[in-house]
């Protein structure tokens, strides 16, 4: 960005489906614009841009590039969005950092914690900002939830956090989608969906790492041509100091669900859509306090709504992510907490994965 009035100039590295949503998000930010899209197929880049311009036109038509190298070398690109498969992310994050590009990276960020450590160290060394693409972290609902958790009366002392994030994949998913291929996405549903569950628990615990993690493969699938299976159903359990625990379930085999609950000594807080709000023009959560006596059950239930559109709007959480990122870049300072969040989530995910590989042996963190 050349001065404080310039928009952050984005390049999209690949033409993945999620990139279409984030094209619109960048369009709505007011402080960013897409200037280039790269694919290994030039015609695919051109089609992606044409479709994006038809739905959410950028100030100028972005350049279509036929290689990732061209985008990394482009001096007119300030930041790159990396929706490439997990198996490819390390190489292109390292190249982007070396070229001085700021980076929003899809999740899971890396194949392994050592790989992510190398990626983050490169970003620090080059003074470029890194952020993983967890949209709900930029929701306007999250600060309101924090205020309720901190008031001391609504939930009280937290003892249990549970979450579930699932979708029921089609048969075609398992034969053609990269998320079913271990070479591209070795963590399967744990990386694709469990990352969000782990992130929510870490956020609720104010980034206190669990002392122990266990995981279990409930089902696995080996795609044609893959050497190893991927998790298609996974359950995990995290134990924190102070008697706090968190359990999660993620799956490619069960109906759409994205529920989370925080239970405490005085009540519980529940979200039916913790990953992506589904209400349309607001995001909501519930606070419940129930008192049982010998003669009755008394319930105090509160529905709290925050004005926030679900998709494709200036208030949507994906827009906030890219807007917040551009604002951070404008400061000239690195937001180290964003790097730490990605690192902690990766470490906990890998502990759960390693436990599952070892017949659910508890893994210490």
Residue pairs with C-beta under 8 A, 6 or more apart in sequence:
1 7
1 8
1 9
1 78
1 326
1 329
1 330
4 330
7 31
7 32
7 33
7 59
7 326
8 31
8 32
8 33
8 78
8 79
8 102
8 325
8 326
8 329
8 330
9 32
9 33
9 35
9 76
9 77
9 78
9 79
10 26
10 32
10 33
10 34
10 35
10 77
10 78
10 79
10 80
10 81
10 322
11 34
11 35
11 36
11 37
11 38
11 71
11 74
11 77
11 79
11 80
11 81
11 101
12 19
12 22
12 23
12 34
12 36
12 37
12 38
12 48
12 80
12 81
12 83
13 38
13 68
13 71
13 72
13 80
13 81
13 82
13 83
13 84
13 92
13 96
14 38
14 39
14 68
14 82
14 83
14 84
15 37
15 39
15 44
15 45
15 47
15 48
16 83
16 84
16 106
18 83
18 106
18 133
19 37
19 48
19 81
19 83
20 48
20 51
20 52
21 311
21 312
21 318
22 81
22 83
22 133
22 318
22 322
23 34
23 52
23 56
24 52
24 55
24 56
24 312
24 318
25 316
25 318
25 319
25 321
25 322
26 32
26 33
26 34
26 81
26 322
27 33
27 34
27 56
27 57
27 58
28 56
28 312
28 313
28 314
28 316
28 319
29 314
29 319
29 322
29 323
29 326
30 314
30 323
31 323
31 326
31 327
31 330
32 79
32 322
32 323
32 326
33 58
33 59
33 60
34 52
34 58
34 62
35 58
35 60
35 62
35 63
35 74
35 76
35 77
36 62
36 63
36 64
36 65
36 71
36 74
36 76
36 77
37 45
37 48
37 49
37 52
37 62
37 63
37 64
37 65
37 71
38 45
38 65
38 66
38 67
38 68
38 70
38 71
39 45
39 48
39 65
39 66
40 66
40 67
40 68
41 66
42 64
42 65
42 66
45 64
45 65
45 66
46 64
48 64
49 61
49 62
49 64
52 58
52 62
53 61
56 312
63 74
65 71
65 74
68 92
68 95
69 95
71 77
71 80
72 80
72 92
72 95
72 96
72 99
72 101
73 99
77 101
78 101
78 102
78 329
79 101
79 102
79 103
79 104
79 129
79 325
79 326
79 329
80 92
80 96
80 101
80 102
80 103
80 104
81 104
81 133
82 89
82 92
82 93
82 96
82 103
82 104
82 105
82 106
83 106
83 133
84 92
84 106
85 178
85 184
85 185
86 106
86 108
86 109
86 110
86 111
86 184
86 185
86 186
86 187
86 191
87 111
87 183
87 184
87 185
87 186
88 184
89 105
89 106
89 109
89 110
89 119
90 110
90 111
90 115
90 116
90 118
90 119
93 103
93 105
93 109
93 119
93 122
93 123
93 130
94 118
94 119
94 122
96 103
96 128
97 103
97 119
97 122
97 123
97 125
97 126
97 128
97 130
98 122
98 126
100 126
100 128
101 128
102 128
102 129
102 130
102 325
102 329
103 123
103 128
103 129
103 130
103 131
104 131
104 132
104 133
104 321
104 322
104 325
105 119
105 130
105 131
105 132
105 133
105 342
106 132
106 133
107 132
107 133
107 134
107 191
107 195
107 342
107 345
108 187
108 191
108 192
108 195
108 345
108 346
108 349
109 116
109 119
109 132
109 342
109 346
110 116
110 119
110 346
111 186
112 350
113 343
113 346
113 347
113 350
116 342
116 343
116 346
117 343
119 130
120 130
120 339
120 342
120 343
123 129
123 130
123 334
123 339
124 334
124 339
127 334
129 325
129 328
129 329
129 334
129 335
129 338
130 338
130 339
130 342
131 321
131 325
131 335
131 338
131 342
132 338
132 341
132 342
132 345
133 321
134 195
134 196
134 199
134 341
135 275
135 276
135 317
135 318
135 320
135 321
136 142
136 196
136 200
136 274
136 275
136 276
136 317
137 199
137 203
137 321
137 341
138 317
138 318
138 320
138 321
138 324
139 277
139 283
139 308
139 317
139 320
140 283
140 306
140 307
140 308
140 315
140 317
140 320
141 277
141 283
141 284
141 285
141 306
141 308
142 203
144 285
144 304
144 306
145 269
145 271
145 285
148 154
148 155
148 269
148 285
148 287
148 304
149 155
149 158
149 204
149 262
149 269
153 266
154 266
154 267
154 269
154 287
154 289
155 262
155 263
155 264
155 265
155 266
155 267
155 268
155 269
155 287
156 264
156 265
156 266
156 267
157 264
157 265
157 266
158 204
158 205
158 244
158 262
158 263
158 264
159 243
159 244
159 245
159 263
159 264
159 265
160 244
160 245
160 246
160 247
160 261
160 262
160 263
161 200
161 201
161 204
161 205
161 244
161 245
161 246
161 247
161 260
161 261
161 262
161 263
162 246
162 247
162 248
162 260
162 261
162 263
163 196
163 197
163 200
163 201
163 246
163 247
163 248
163 249
163 259
163 260
163 261
163 274
164 197
164 248
164 249
164 250
164 257
164 258
164 259
164 260
165 193
165 194
165 196
165 197
165 248
165 250
165 257
165 258
165 274
165 275
166 193
166 249
166 250
166 251
166 252
166 253
166 254
166 255
166 256
166 257
166 258
167 193
167 251
167 252
167 254
167 255
167 256
168 252
168 253
168 254
168 255
168 256
169 177
169 180
169 232
169 252
169 253
173 179
173 180
173 252
174 180
174 221
174 223
174 252
175 223
175 224
178 184
178 185
179 185
179 188
179 189
179 192
179 230
179 252
180 188
180 221
180 223
180 230
180 232
180 252
181 223
181 225
181 226
181 230
182 188
182 222
182 223
182 226
182 227
182 228
182 229
182 230
183 226
183 227
185 191
185 192
185 230
186 228
186 230
187 194
187 230
187 231
187 349
187 353
188 220
188 221
188 229
188 230
188 231
188 232
188 234
188 252
189 230
189 231
189 232
189 233
189 234
189 250
189 251
189 252
190 215
190 231
190 234
190 236
190 250
190 349
190 352
190 353
190 356
191 349
192 250
192 252
193 250
193 251
193 252
194 234
194 236
194 248
194 250
194 349
194 352
195 345
195 349
196 258
196 274
196 275
197 236
197 248
197 249
197 250
197 260
198 236
198 238
198 248
198 345
198 348
198 349
198 352
199 341
199 345
200 260
200 274
201 210
201 238
201 246
201 248
202 208
202 209
202 341
202 344
202 345
202 348
204 246
204 262
205 240
205 244
205 246
207 340
207 341
207 344
208 240
208 241
209 344
209 347
209 348
209 365
210 238
210 239
210 240
210 246
210 348
210 365
211 239
211 240
211 241
211 364
211 365
212 238
212 239
212 362
212 363
212 364
212 365
213 236
213 237
213 238
213 239
213 348
213 351
213 352
213 355
213 362
213 363
213 365
214 236
214 237
214 352
214 355
214 360
214 361
214 362
214 363
215 234
215 235
215 236
215 237
215 351
215 352
215 353
215 354
215 355
215 356
215 360
216 234
216 235
216 236
216 355
216 356
216 360
217 231
217 233
217 234
217 356
218 231
218 233
218 234
218 235
218 251
219 231
219 232
219 233
219 253
220 229
220 230
220 231
220 232
221 229
221 230
221 232
221 252
222 228
222 229
222 230
223 230
231 356
232 251
232 252
232 253
233 249
233 250
233 251
233 252
233 253
233 254
234 249
234 250
234 251
234 352
234 356
235 247
235 248
235 249
236 247
236 248
236 249
236 352
236 355
237 245
237 246
237 247
238 245
238 246
238 247
238 248
238 348
238 352
239 245
240 246
258 272
258 273
258 274
258 275
258 276
259 270
259 271
259 272
259 273
259 274
260 270
260 271
260 274
261 268
261 269
261 270
261 271
262 268
262 269
262 270
266 289
267 287
267 288
267 289
267 290
267 300
268 287
268 288
269 285
269 286
269 287
269 288
270 285
270 286
270 287
270 288
271 284
271 285
271 286
272 278
273 279
273 283
276 310
276 311
276 317
277 283
277 284
277 308
277 310
277 317
278 310
279 305
279 310
280 309
280 310
281 307
281 308
281 309
281 310
282 305
282 306
282 307
282 308
283 305
283 306
283 308
283 310
284 303
284 304
284 305
284 306
285 303
285 304
286 301
286 302
286 303
286 304
287 301
287 302
287 304
288 299
288 300
288 301
288 302
289 299
289 300
289 301
290 297
290 298
290 299
290 300
291 297
291 298
291 299
307 315
308 315
308 316
308 317
309 315
309 316
310 316
311 318
313 319
328 335
328 338
347 365
348 365
351 363
351 365
352 363
354 363
355 361
355 362
355 363
